[in-house]
Amino acid sequence: MMATRKKGEQDSQIKFSQTENSGILLMPRLNTAIYYVNGITVDTFRTIDKTVKEVEKWIEAKRKHYTDLNK
């Protein structure tokens, strides 16, 4: 199963912190996910040819990266 979205689906965020501007911005119309820390883009991931599991694995890797940065 490909990581596709319904036409017109809104962008969404996964926040890693309530106080910092850090997390992942999912942009289904552009088939892109952006990982950002303190408002600065750290990594960009193209989702167009990825499965849902691949996208979830990338998100978990970025969550671990963020957690390791803030230890």
DSSP file (Angstrom, degrees, kcal/mol; ACC not computed):
  #  RESIDUE AA STRUCTURE BP1 BP2  ACC     N-H-->O    O-->H-N    N-H-->O    O-->H-N    TCO  KAPPA ALPHA  PHI   PSI    X-CA   Y-CA   Z-CA
    1    1 A M              0   0    0      0, 0.0    51,-1.0     0, 0.0    52,-0.3   0.000 360.0 360.0 360.0 130.0    0.0    0.0    0.0
    2    2 A M  B     -A   51   0A   0     49,-0.2     2,-2.0    50,-0.1    49,-0.3  -0.504 360.0-111.8 -83.7 153.9    1.4    3.4   -1.0
    3    3 A A        +     0   0    0     47,-2.8     2,-0.2    44,-0.4    47,-0.1  -0.493  63.6 149.8 -83.1  68.7    1.4    6.4    1.4
    4    4 A T        -     0   0    0     -2,-2.0     2,-0.3    45,-0.1    44,-0.0  -0.652  33.2-146.1-102.7 160.8   -1.2    8.3   -0.6
    5    5 A R        -     0   0    0     -2,-0.2     2,-0.1    23,-0.2     3,-0.1  -0.856  26.7 -94.5-123.5 158.1   -3.7   10.8    0.6
    6    6 A K    >   -     0   0    0     -2,-0.3     3,-2.1     1,-0.1     2,-0.0  -0.420  55.3 -90.7 -67.3 145.8   -7.2   11.7   -0.4
    7    7 A K  T 3  S+     0   0    0      1,-0.3    -1,-0.1    -2,-0.1    22,-0.0  -0.350 114.2  19.4 -58.4 133.1   -7.4   14.7   -2.8
    8    8 A G  T 3  S+     0   0    0      1,-0.3    -1,-0.3    -3,-0.1     2,-0.1   0.493  84.2 155.5  84.9   3.8   -7.8   17.9   -0.9
    9    9 A E    <   -     0   0    0     -3,-2.1    20,-0.3     1,-0.1    -1,-0.3  -0.420  42.8-117.0 -66.1 139.2   -6.5   16.5    2.4
   10   10 A Q        -     0   0    0      1,-0.1    -1,-0.1    -2,-0.1     2,-0.1  -0.334  25.3-101.0 -76.1 153.8   -5.0   19.2    4.6
   11   11 A D        -     0   0    0     16,-0.1     2,-0.3    -2,-0.1    16,-0.2  -0.376  44.7-164.7 -64.4 152.8   -1.4   19.5    5.8
   12   12 A S  E     -B   26   0B   0     14,-2.1    14,-3.4    -2,-0.1     2,-0.4  -0.948  10.5-138.6-141.7 163.3   -0.9   18.2    9.3
   13   13 A Q  E     -B   25   0B   0     -2,-0.3     2,-0.5    12,-0.2    12,-0.2  -0.924   5.5-157.1-124.0 147.0    1.8   18.4   12.0
   14   14 A I  E     -B   24   0B   0     10,-2.7    10,-2.5    -2,-0.4     2,-0.4  -0.964  25.4-153.1-116.8 108.6    3.2   16.0   14.5
   15   15 A K  E     -B   23   0B   0     -2,-0.5     8,-0.3     8,-0.2     3,-0.1  -0.678  18.1-171.4 -88.5 134.3    4.6   18.1   17.3
   16   16 A F  S    S+     0   0    0      6,-2.3     2,-0.3    -2,-0.4     7,-0.2   0.597  77.0  27.7 -93.9 -15.4    7.5   16.8   19.3
   17   17 A S        -     0   0    0      5,-0.9     5,-0.4     3,-0.3    -1,-0.2  -0.997  58.2-150.9-148.1 140.5    7.4   19.6   21.9
   18   18 A Q  S    S+     0   0    0     -2,-0.3    -1,-0.1     1,-0.1    -2,-0.0   0.735 102.9  37.9 -79.8 -23.9    4.6   21.8   23.2
   19   19 A T  S    S+     0   0    0      2,-0.0     2,-0.3     3,-0.0    -1,-0.1   0.715 111.3  59.0-102.5 -23.7    7.0   24.7   24.0
   20   20 A E  S    S-     0   0    0      2,-0.1     2,-1.6     1,-0.0    -3,-0.3  -0.720  85.1-116.4-105.0 157.3    9.5   24.5   21.1
   21   21 A N  S    S+     0   0    0     -2,-0.3    18,-2.7    -5,-0.1     2,-0.4  -0.586  71.8 126.8 -88.6  73.0    8.7   24.8   17.4
   22   22 A S        +     0   0    0     -2,-1.6    -6,-2.3    -5,-0.4    -5,-0.9  -0.989  26.1  71.6-136.6 140.1    9.8   21.2   16.6
   23   23 A G  E    S-BC  15  36B   0     13,-2.6    13,-2.8    -2,-0.4     2,-0.4  -0.993  73.5 -53.1 159.0-152.0    8.2   18.3   14.8
   24   24 A I  E     -BC  14  35B   0    -10,-2.5   -10,-2.7    -2,-0.3     2,-0.6  -0.987  31.0-153.3-128.5 134.2    7.1   17.0   11.4
   25   25 A L  E     -BC  13  34B   0      9,-2.7     9,-2.4    -2,-0.4     2,-0.6  -0.940  12.9-156.6-105.6 118.3    5.0   18.8    8.8
   26   26 A L  E     -BC  12  33B   0    -14,-3.4   -14,-2.1    -2,-0.6     7,-0.2  -0.857  10.8-176.6 -97.5 122.9    3.2   16.4    6.6
   27   27 A M  E >>> + C   0  32B   0      5,-3.0     5,-1.9    -2,-0.6     3,-0.9  -0.793   4.4 177.8-121.0  86.5    2.2   17.9    3.2
   28   28 A P  G >45S+     0   0    0      0, 0.0     3,-0.7     0, 0.0   -23,-0.2   0.817  78.0  58.4 -63.1 -32.7    0.2   15.2    1.3
   29   29 A R  G 345S+     0   0    0    -20,-0.3   -19,-0.0     1,-0.2    -2,-0.0   0.823 114.9  37.4 -67.1 -29.0   -0.5   17.4   -1.8
   30   30 A L  G <45S-     0   0    0     -3,-0.9    -1,-0.2     2,-0.2    18,-0.2   0.379 106.9-127.2 -99.4   1.7    3.2   17.9   -2.3
   31   31 A N  T <<5 +     0   0    0     -3,-0.7    16,-2.5    -4,-0.5    17,-0.8   0.903  69.6 122.4  51.7  45.9    4.0   14.3   -1.3
   32   32 A T  E   < -CD  27  46B   0     -5,-1.9    -5,-3.0    14,-0.3     2,-0.4  -0.980  48.0-162.9-139.6 146.7    6.6   15.6    1.2
   33   33 A A  E     -CD  26  45B   0     12,-2.4    12,-3.0    -2,-0.3     2,-0.5  -0.994  13.1-158.1-126.5 138.7    7.3   15.5    4.9
   34   34 A I  E     -CD  25  44B   0     -9,-2.4    -9,-2.7    -2,-0.4     2,-0.5  -0.971   4.7-154.6-121.9 128.4    9.6   18.0    6.6
   35   35 A Y  E     +CD  24  43B   0      8,-3.1     7,-3.0    -2,-0.5     8,-1.7  -0.890  23.0 178.8 -98.8 126.9   11.3   17.5   10.0
   36   36 A Y  E     -CD  23  41B   0    -13,-2.8   -13,-2.6    -2,-0.5     2,-0.4  -0.971  19.4-162.3-133.9 146.7   12.1   20.7   11.8
   37   37 A V  E >  S- D   0  40B   0      3,-2.4     3,-1.9    -2,-0.4   -15,-0.2  -0.997  81.9 -10.5-129.0 126.3   13.7   21.6   15.1
   38   38 A N  T 3  S-     0   0    0     -2,-0.4   -16,-0.2     1,-0.3    -1,-0.1   0.846 130.9 -54.9  52.5  37.8   13.3   25.1   16.6
   39   39 A G  T 3  S+     0   0    0    -18,-2.7     2,-0.5     1,-0.2    -1,-0.3   0.491 113.9 117.5  80.2   3.7   11.7   26.2   13.3
   40   40 A I  E <   -D   37   0B   0     -3,-1.9    -3,-2.4   -19,-0.2     2,-0.3  -0.908  69.3-119.6-109.1 127.8   14.7   25.2   11.2
   41   41 A T  E     +D   36   0B   0     -2,-0.5    -5,-0.3    -5,-0.2     3,-0.1  -0.479  35.5 170.0 -65.9 125.2   14.3   22.5    8.6
   42   42 A V  E     +     0   0B   0     -7,-3.0     2,-0.3     1,-0.4    -6,-0.2   0.755  63.5   4.5-104.2 -37.9   16.6   19.5    9.4
   43   43 A D  E     -D   35   0B   0     -8,-1.7    -8,-3.1     2,-0.0     2,-0.4  -0.997  55.4-153.7-152.5 147.4   15.4   16.9    6.9
   44   44 A T  E     -D   34   0B   0     -2,-0.3     2,-0.4   -10,-0.2   -10,-0.2  -0.972  11.8-164.6-123.7 139.9   12.9   16.6    4.0
   45   45 A F  E     -D   33   0B   0    -12,-3.0   -12,-2.4    -2,-0.4     2,-0.5  -0.986  13.9-142.1-130.8 123.3   11.4   13.3    2.9
   46   46 A R  E     -D   32   0B   0     -2,-0.4   -14,-0.3   -14,-0.2     3,-0.2  -0.743  16.8-176.9 -84.1 124.9    9.6   12.6   -0.3
   47   47 A T    >   +     0   0    0    -16,-2.5     3,-1.5    -2,-0.5   -44,-0.4   0.455  53.7  99.5-101.7  -2.8    6.6   10.3    0.3
   48   48 A I  T 3  S+     0   0    0    -17,-0.8    -1,-0.1     1,-0.3   -16,-0.1   0.836  95.7  27.6 -59.7 -37.3    5.3    9.8   -3.3
   49   49 A D  T 3  S+     0   0    0     -3,-0.2     2,-0.3   -18,-0.1    -1,-0.3   0.095 103.7 102.5-112.1  23.0    6.9    6.4   -3.8
   50   50 A K    <   -     0   0    0     -3,-1.5   -47,-2.8   -47,-0.1     2,-0.1  -0.754  66.1-124.8-107.8 152.0    7.0    5.2   -0.2
   51   51 A T  B  >  -A    2   0A   0     -2,-0.3     4,-2.0   -49,-0.3   -49,-0.2  -0.436  32.3-106.6 -83.6 166.4    4.7    2.8    1.7
   52   52 A V  H  > S+     0   0    0    -51,-1.0     4,-2.7     1,-0.2     5,-0.2   0.905 122.2  53.7 -59.8 -41.6    2.9    3.8    4.9
   53   53 A K  H  > S+     0   0    0    -52,-0.3     4,-2.3     1,-0.2    -1,-0.2   0.876 106.8  51.4 -63.0 -37.0    5.4    1.7    6.9
   54   54 A E  H  > S+     0   0    0      2,-0.2     4,-2.0     1,-0.2    -1,-0.2   0.899 111.6  47.1 -66.2 -40.3    8.3    3.5    5.4
   55   55 A V  H  X S+     0   0    0     -4,-2.0     4,-2.4     2,-0.2    -2,-0.2   0.929 112.7  49.0 -66.4 -45.1    6.8    6.9    6.3
   56   56 A E  H  X S+     0   0    0     -4,-2.7     4,-2.4     1,-0.2    -2,-0.2   0.886 110.2  51.7 -61.8 -39.1    6.1    5.7    9.8
   57   57 A K  H  X S+     0   0    0     -4,-2.3     4,-2.1     2,-0.2    -1,-0.2   0.904 109.9  49.4 -63.8 -41.9    9.7    4.4   10.2
   58   58 A W  H  X S+     0   0    0     -4,-2.0     4,-2.1     2,-0.2    -2,-0.2   0.915 110.7  50.2 -63.3 -43.4   11.0    7.8    9.0
   59   59 A I  H  X S+     0   0    0     -4,-2.4     4,-2.3     1,-0.2    -2,-0.2   0.922 110.8  48.7 -61.7 -44.8    8.8    9.6   11.5
   60   60 A E  H  X S+     0   0    0     -4,-2.4     4,-2.3     1,-0.2    -1,-0.2   0.874 109.3  52.9 -64.7 -36.7   10.0    7.4   14.4
   61   61 A A  H  X S+     0   0    0     -4,-2.1     4,-2.3     2,-0.2    -1,-0.2   0.900 111.0  46.8 -64.0 -39.7   13.6    7.9   13.4
   62   62 A K  H  X S+     0   0    0     -4,-2.1     4,-2.5     2,-0.2    -2,-0.2   0.867 110.0  53.0 -70.5 -36.0   13.1   11.7   13.5
   63   63 A R  H  X S+     0   0    0     -4,-2.3     4,-2.4     2,-0.2    -2,-0.2   0.919 111.0  47.2 -63.2 -42.5   11.3   11.4   16.9
   64   64 A K  H  X S+     0   0    0     -4,-2.3     4,-2.8     2,-0.2    -2,-0.2   0.913 110.8  52.2 -63.9 -42.9   14.3    9.4   18.2
   65   65 A H  H  X S+     0   0    0     -4,-2.3     4,-1.9     1,-0.2    -2,-0.2   0.924 111.0  47.2 -57.7 -46.1   16.7   12.0   16.8
   66   66 A Y  H  X S+     0   0    0     -4,-2.5     4,-1.3     2,-0.2    -2,-0.2   0.913 112.0  49.8 -63.2 -43.5   14.8   14.8   18.5
   67   67 A T  H  < S+     0   0    0     -4,-2.4     3,-0.3     1,-0.2    -2,-0.2   0.911 110.4  50.2 -62.6 -42.6   14.7   12.9   21.8
   68   68 A D  H >< S+     0   0    0     -4,-2.8     3,-1.1     1,-0.2    -1,-0.2   0.848 106.8  55.7 -65.3 -33.5   18.5   12.3   21.6
   69   69 A L  H 3< S+     0   0    0     -4,-1.9    -1,-0.2     1,-0.2    -2,-0.2   0.823 109.7  46.9 -64.8 -31.0   19.1   16.0   20.9
   70   70 A N  T 3<        0   0    0     -4,-1.3    -1,-0.2    -3,-0.3    -2,-0.2   0.083 360.0 360.0-104.6  23.1   17.3   17.0   24.1
   71   71 A K    <         0   0    0     -3,-1.1    -1,-0.2     0, 0.0    -2,-0.1   0.458 360.0 360.0 -82.0 360.0   18.8   14.5   26.6
